[in-house]
Amino acid sequence: MRMLVLGAGLQGAACAFDLLRTPDVSEVVIADLTVDHLPPFLRPRIDNGLVPIRLDVRDRAAVFDVMRGCRAAMSAVPYYFNETLAEIAVEAGVHFCDLGGNTEIVQRQKSLDAAARAKRVSIVPDCGLAPGLINVLAQYGMDQFDRTEAVRIYVGGLPQEPQPPLNYQVVYSLEGVLDYYTTRSWLLRGGQRVQVDALSEIEPLDFPAPVGTLEAFHTAGGLSMMAFRYEGRVPTMEYKTLRYPGHAAMMSVIRSLGFLDSEPVDVKGQLVSPRDVAVAVMKPRLWRPQGRDLVVVRVVVEGERHAARETRAWQAIDYFDDQHGISAMMRTTGYSLAITAVMQVRGQVAAGVHTPDECVPARIYFSELAQRGIAITPAVV
């Protein structure tokens, strides 16, 4: 099968790498505005299964022509392109999945359901780590219960060797991180959808050494459509980000001082966005290309099972791949995207538009992750 990866950044490169290791994938086209700086782990595969091409995803006709020659397209470009890319995929009659992260766009992609079914293709938004992997895991956990009372999801991408003051390093878009820190989060309380401020309701969580104690706080996007899907059916559902202790308080101060605001302010006669300044100043200090990271995932589900009240939990801890130079965030995000696309082509995902928790067969998905060294295991909480 011939596959298309849109976006040659960190996650797109990891997605392409994983596809190239999949036996029934014959060729991977990786497309971006520039493909001159592919990472070392991809370069040996150029002209050996990997076809880099220059493509502007804003050029609808060009995207359609490239998609039409592939079985599935994966989007690892910024989320605001995904609605149009999904439309083009349906028109071209190819399966499509993306990294998502914006619930409003996913809601609009849902309107393509009938057209996708007519073309016998599947569209799966939000297929990375969070949203993505954690939603599949949360649904799997809920399926173990006769009645679900509470679902709590925790995810963090962290440096293995934290450095002050923030004890954080950029493992994907800093702009995306700041979006999560400033956008209110949807969750379920008393079975009703409510919104809470990002960085709020901090709680400690303990993980096996060497990770230790982390702090969890609300951020947006991780639940994807689950808060909408289960409103009135599940009393409590929430998603929190994990960081080393103290991070949320420092980011709250930065936010309260206005440095994360998008509205331009006058600086010596020039209109400047404080957030743009924050990104320009912080990114070089947080970007550590040689920094080795880890990803921590935990899902806790409470409910009734066989007439008894139970709490069950699952978790995964993944580490930087030293052999290939691939970060844990790239593995858990980019590989998840690739796995979903291959499942779509294999007919393991029904036609139409579905979020991962609605359509991805969890046991097959977890088996694929385990083959890549990403193990989902029961946790004691």
Secondary structure, DSSP 8 states (H G I E B T S, - for coil): -EEEEE--SHHHHHHHHHHHTSTT--EEEEEES--TT--TTTGGGBTTTEEEEE--TT-HHHHHHHHHTSSEEEE-S-GGGHHHHHHHHHHHT-EEEE----HHHHHHHGGGHHHHHHHT-EEE---BTTTBHHHHHHHHHHHT-SEEEEEEEEEEEEESS--TTTT---SS-HHHHHHHHHS-EEEEETTEEEEE-TT-S-EEEEETTTTEEEEEEE-SSTTTTHHHHTTTT-SEEEEEEEESTTHHHHHHHHHHTTTT--S-EEETTEEE-HHHHHHHHHHHHH--TT--EEEEEEEEEEEEETTEEEEEEEEEEEE-BTTTTB-HHHHHHHHHHHHHHHHHHTT-S-SEE--HHHH--HHHHHHHHHHTT---EEE--
